[in-house]
Amino acid sequence: MRGVGTRTRGEVEVDLGLERSIKGTEGLTGGELNIADRCPDLTVSAGLSGLGIKAFPDNFTLVVMAGGKGERLAPLSTRRKPKPFLKLVDKKLSMLQITVRRFLSGANALLNPEQVIVVVNAKHVHFVKEQLPEIPESNIVGETVARSTGPAVSAIMYNLARQDPERIVTFVPADHFIGNPEAFLGYVKEAALYAAGHKQIVTLGIRPTWASPEYGYIRQAGDNRVERFVQKPDAETAETFLSDGGYLWNSGVIVSGAETFLSILRQHLPSWFEGLESAYGEAKPLASLRDSMEYFYGLMKSVSIDRALLEGASLGGDVAVIPMDDIGWSDVGTFKNLKDLVTQGFARPPAKVLKFLTEGVAN
């Protein structure tokens, strides 16, 4: 494992700081990231024809999913202050801050704060305001009832589609570690361009480096299509997935045109679409999402977007996947994950976190 301070891709030098490469980075090479070479059938719409690799359109939106019950990494994480708001891999920044600033700062910044939406438990809105003062308050959507990612993603997409059908939206978890943010942002750009030219929801998968039973998997067909989603397998099945070579870890990142998502939702989950029509009606500002969310969530069960929509939509060819290499990814879902990052020198958490990892003492 080689250490990483700065890396150069073409003419751009990127200071990776604390977010150094972890898994699979030995294969990362220099040279310009060329989307056309990696995705030769890419069709770019007229509105994105000048996008290239260095900028995103004004109608791009990032949605950060910052919910959580505080169960993972307990007792460091609690219901009062779940994992996204904790400083786990850095002494100064929380997982949420690192996630958002990955898109907002540095030579490869993709967007501005007005293009970022944070979805969070209503009881934790104050953490977002404190940790991300640059995000407009109207872009912080507080959920009064927890219903997992299915209802949340659908509600946001419905609202955005009614405001701008051509909007390109990316959903990301708030609390994952990315060791090579430059490479990751390149894949996000690729996915955005693909989504702009195809009537599919795009997922980002990660080429597995070991047979993990801790993650969900995506089976990739011969082209970009998703053949199926697989929830966390047992260890033996995970070994067969690794040997097969056609399975990817599910990163939890999805990219889609707003109207495309709505069309696929209407086709596969008509009852959800009807519920959204009833709850939200005509296009409303994001702030009003909070007013209608309680009604819509009352109609819904708690279910992930994968189980609710993507699994079924993939059977009809409506979901694509872009494999990611060399991004140094970890969901930091267990203390072993976190301890590995610390041991390898990729995470520098506060003293109290280090003490817990070494002594099992939370305070």
Number of C-alpha atoms within 10 A of each C-alpha: 10 9 12 18 13 11 17 14 15 10 9 12 14 17 18 18 12 19 24 26 24 25 21 16 19 11 9 15 11 11 10 12 15 12 18 12 9 11 15 8 10 17 16 18 14 10 11 17 11 13 14 15 17 12 14 19 16 12 15 18 23 22 24 22 25 23 24 22 15 17 13 16 17 15 15 19 20 16 14 10 16 22 28 26 20 22 19 27 24 17 15 13 18 20 22 26 19 23 21 21 16 20 19 17 12 14 12 19 16 21 20 17 18 14 18 22 23 27 23 25 20 16 13 20 18 14 15 21 14 9 14 17 11 13 19 15 16 15 19 25 23 23 22 15 14 20 17 16 21 20 24 24 18 20 25 19 25 24 23 25 21 18 16 14 18 18 22 28 25 23 20 20 20 26 27 20 26 24 26 27 24 25 18 20 18 19 20 21 21 22 25 24 27 26 27 25 16 18 19 24 26 28 27 23 24 21 22 22 12 12 19 20 16 16 19 19 26 27 21 21 15 9 10 16 22 27 22 19 22 17 14 16 17 12 13 11 14 22 15 12 22 17 12 10 12 16 27 26 25 25 22 18 16 27 29 28 30 28 20 23 26 22 16 21 21 14 13 16 16 13 14 20 20 12 18 22 14 13 19 20 14 11 14 13 11 17 14 14 22 16 15 16 22 15 16 20 21 11 13 14 13 15 16 16 18 20 15 19 20 24 19 17 23 19 14 13 17 20 25 27 26 23 18 21 21 23 27 22 22 18 17 21 15 14 14 12 12 23 19 15 21 17 10 11 13 24 21 19 21 15 10 14 23 18 14 15 16 10 9 11 13 14 9
